[in-house]
Amino acid sequence: VQLVESGGGLVQPGGSLRLSCAASGFTFSRYAMSWYRQAPGKERELVARIFGTGGSTFYVDSAKGRFTISRDNAKNTVYLQMNSLQPEDTAVYYCNALGFNSWGQGTQVPVST
């Protein structure tokens, strides 16, 4: 299993970013995919999840209404559109395939003026 996150970068409060995660080494369409984040000094936490069949989604409360998770099974890629970013969203963002204990290098999202 290989996961490669991209799309992070410095953004001002109120700004937007779209993260991407390219996956390989497993049958992507069969697995739920998640985005997690780890803020400095804190544990990694779930942000959003999208299921392989039907595309149903789950968001933690802090992400509801601001973040949108989506997937393109033809491209083996999962996305996280993040709007109205705030300093508390500052973290390294990781994707994960449910059932695999494999992680990419993450992509950093600093939210600051």
C-alpha positions, 0 to 999 in steps of 0.5 A: 500500500502506498499513499502520497499526499499533496496540495498543502501549503501556507494559507491565510485564515479564511482561505481554501486548499484542496488536498489530494492523495494518490493511492496504489497497491490495493483495490482502491474502489473497494476501500473506505478512504479517510483524511486524518490530521496531526497538529503540533503536540497533539495526537492524529485525529480523523477528519473525514471518511468516504466509503468505497461503494455509494460514496457516503461520507462522514465528517467530524464536527469541526469539519462539517460545513467547511470540508468536503471529501471526495474520490475518483476511483478511476484515478485511485485518488481521494481529495479533501476540499477545505474552505474557511480555514482557521489557525486551528486547522494547522496540521499535517494532513494524512490519508489512510485506507480503512483496514491498512496501517499504512501512512504517507508522508503527509502534507503540511497545512499551516494556516496563518497571517 
